[in-house]
Amino acid sequence: MSQHLEGQTAIITGGMRGIGLGIAKRLRQAGANIVIWDLNVDQWDASAAGFTPTLRQAVNVASLASVEAAFAEVVEQLGRVDILVNNAGINGPVVESWNYPVEAWDQVLAIDLTGVFYCCRTAIPHMRERQYGRIVNVASMAGKDGVQYISAYSAAKAGVIAFTKSAAKELAQDGVLLNCIAPAMVETGLMAEMTPEHIAASKAKIPMGRFLQIEEIANMVTWIAGPECSFTTGFVFDLSGGRATY
Ligand SMILES: NC(=O)c1ccc[n+]([C@@H]2O[C@H](COP(=O)([O-])OP(=O)(O)OC[C@H]3O[C@@H](n4cnc5c(N)ncnc54)[C@H](O)[C@@H]3O)[C@@H](O)[C@H]2O)c1
């Protein structure tokens, strides 16, 4: 396997499980030193994960102070951050928009959108200074299409896409590339927050007739996060099994 990320440092938010863990594994295989940011980083099963991260830090991406403190520690210990994968996210309740609990709305926006902003805001000055960086924001097909009963999630992910495009234009001449991915549904812990009807409806929308695999996401992210991705910024890479047509 290509070791094209040898010597680089990659931060993966929400990297303790699911898609984030899959991305972390794959970036490690490509040679990167892995830093995991998650709410609870106590129980790392090295034999199940197949690797041990260089650093694991308890970070709440919805807290700017928490993000800034963790980032400063990474720079102090490892000297550089080349890759940031903003993957941490929650689904929130599945309910009509007019009944959507205000507190849940605020929480979904705080983690799924403002958290991405906080992490980018913190990492970008360091990347600009080094004139190199790759930021991959995990959006969702929901952010392109809008999905009924998950309006907060869809709005947050649409916000991630627009934020990525805006910042990418600002940084286009600084060697810092920002892109996002828009995956269709994957079977992860996030599904526990969804109803069986919602899961079935999501699968029915995918022309390939199956759910996406974490490894498929990880392979795509590993390319976007590397130096071979050199002329694409502010783009949304779909992983939709044929669902996305624009
Ligand atoms: N599963 C899917 O079908 C799917 C589809 C499209 C996009 N996504 C997106 O992919 C990302 C990962 O989803 P997943 O399915 O692996 O979910 P998951 O619930 O399995 O994992 C999410 C991880 O994020 C962490 N996290 C949650 N809030 C956090 C916070 N405030 N600070 C730091 N870490 C936090 C959790 O502890 C967990 O480890 C999310 O952004 C999600 O919206 C998922």
The ligand as a Gaussian input file, in Angstrom:
#p B3LYP/6-31G(d) Opt

LIG

0 1
 N      -23.634000       6.817000       9.010000
 C      -24.099000       7.374000       7.919000
 O      -24.943000       6.813000       7.231000
 C      -23.597000       8.714000       7.464000
 C      -23.941000       9.179000       6.192000
 C      -23.476000      10.425000       5.767000
 C      -22.682000      11.168000       6.614000
 N      -22.369000      10.699000       7.868000
 C      -21.539000      11.542000       8.720000
 O      -20.346000      10.859000       9.027000
 C      -19.842000      11.301000      10.288000
 C      -19.549000      10.106000      11.184000
 O      -20.752000       9.388000      11.358000
 P      -20.809000       7.906000      11.940000
 O      -21.927000       7.244000      11.223000
 O      -19.466000       7.278000      11.945000
 O      -21.315000       8.225000      13.429000
 P      -20.967000       7.525000      14.828000
 O      -22.073000       7.969000      15.736000
 O      -20.714000       6.067000      14.657000
 O      -19.587000       8.223000      15.243000
 C      -19.526000       9.611000      15.482000
 C      -18.342000       9.896000      16.392000
 O      -18.330000      11.318000      16.644000
 C      -18.130000      11.521000      18.023000
 N      -18.708000      12.806000      18.448000
 C      -20.027000      13.137000      18.552000
 N      -20.155000      14.381000      19.026000
 C      -18.901000      14.867000      19.219000
 C      -18.384000      16.089000      19.714000
 N      -19.189000      17.080000      20.132000
 N      -17.039000      16.247000      19.782000
 C      -16.207000      15.252000      19.399000
 N      -16.642000      14.053000      18.942000
 C      -17.977000      13.860000      18.855000
 C      -18.840000      10.341000      18.696000
 O      -18.385000      10.152000      20.033000
 C      -18.468000       9.201000      17.756000
 O      -17.234000       8.589000      18.103000
 C      -20.891000      12.259000      10.841000
 O      -20.523000      13.591000      10.566000
 C      -22.138000      11.882000      10.067000
 O      -23.065000      12.938000       9.982000
 C      -22.794000       9.498000       8.296000

